[in-house]
Amino acid sequence: MSLVIRQRNVSEVVILDLTGRLWILDLPLRDMITRLLSEGQRHFVLHVSGVDYIDSSGLGQLITIWTSVRNKGGFMTVLNPTKRVRRLLEITRLTTVFQIVEKESEAIELVRKASA
């Protein structure tokens, strides 16, 4: 299943609801973040509860996105990963890089505090 991205804005925070696979054949997330950064957006929540599969290329995309956001003075958090995705992030030790939260309100608050 191709990655489907739905964008929502809450104040200055862009919430991207992701559904499908984050893998080598799909690059729309990276392209969307690049576009949003060029438009001045800096604060992102990636809602990944609908992502059922991430390969090494998908992990690379997340790292590239996180780096791009940080380099622009922004902040990104990962919201509500599935058990499978959370385990992958733990195995790769990306839990030490990404802020991972379970509730949307917590993610928005975390992004707002980081941007203050």
N, C-alpha and C positions, 0 to 999 in steps of 0.2 A: 504494500500500500504506500503510495507516494505521501510525502509529508504535506499536510494541510495546515496552514497558519491562519489564525483569526486574530486580528489586532483590536485591542481595546485600550482606551486611555482613561486613566484615573488621575486627575490633576496633571502633574508633570511626569507621571510614570506610565510607560508603555508596557502593557501586558500582552504577551503573545501566547495564545492558546495553541499548543502543538498537538497534532494527532497524526499517527502513522509511524513511519520509519525515518530515522535520522541516519543516513548512510551515504555511501559514495555516489550513488546515482542521483541524489537530491541535494541541490545547493541553494534552494530559495531562502532558507533562514539566513545564511551568511549574506546573501545579496540584499535581503530586506533590512538587516541590521546596518549594513554599509550605507544603504539609502537613508535610513532614519538618522544615522549619525551625521550624514551630510546635510540633513535638514535641521540639525540642531538638537535632536533628541539625545539625552544622555543617561536616562534611568530606565532600566528594563527588568521585567519579571518574565522568565521563561516558564510557563505553566506546562509541565511535561507529563502530566498524569495520563495523557492519551498516547504517549510515545511507548510503543511496545518493543522497539528494537533500536539499538545504536551500535554501529560498527566502529572500527578504528578511525575511519574517515569522519564519521559523525562526532567522535570524541575530539578529533582534530579541529573540526568546525567550531565546537564549543570553546575550545581553548583559544582559537583565533578570534572568535567573537568577544570573549572575555577580555583578551589583550587589547583589541581595538577599542572597546568601551572604556577600559581603564586608561588607555593612552589619550583619550579625549576628555578625561576627568570625570567619567561617568561611573555607574555602578550597576552590576547585574546580579540577580539572585535566581536560583532555580527553585521552582515551586512544585511540591507534591510529586516527586518521582515514584514510579511503580517500584515494587520490591526488586524486580529484575534490574531496572535502571539504577536504583540506589546501590545495589550490590556491585554493579559494574563501576560506579563512581568510587566505591570503597576500595575495590581491588586495585584500581588504577591510582588510588590516593588523591583523586580529584576532589574528594570531600575536604581536603586541606586547602584547596584553591577556591572552590565555589561556595557561596553561602547557600545552604539548602534548608528550606523551611516547608512546613506542612500546610499552613493556612495562608490564604491570600491576604488577609488583613495584616498578618505578621510580615509577609514579604513586602507589602507596600510601605509599612512602617519602617522596616529595615532599610529600604531604598531611600526613603525620605530622610532618615537620620544620617545616612552615609553622605547624602548630598548637602547636608547643612554645614 
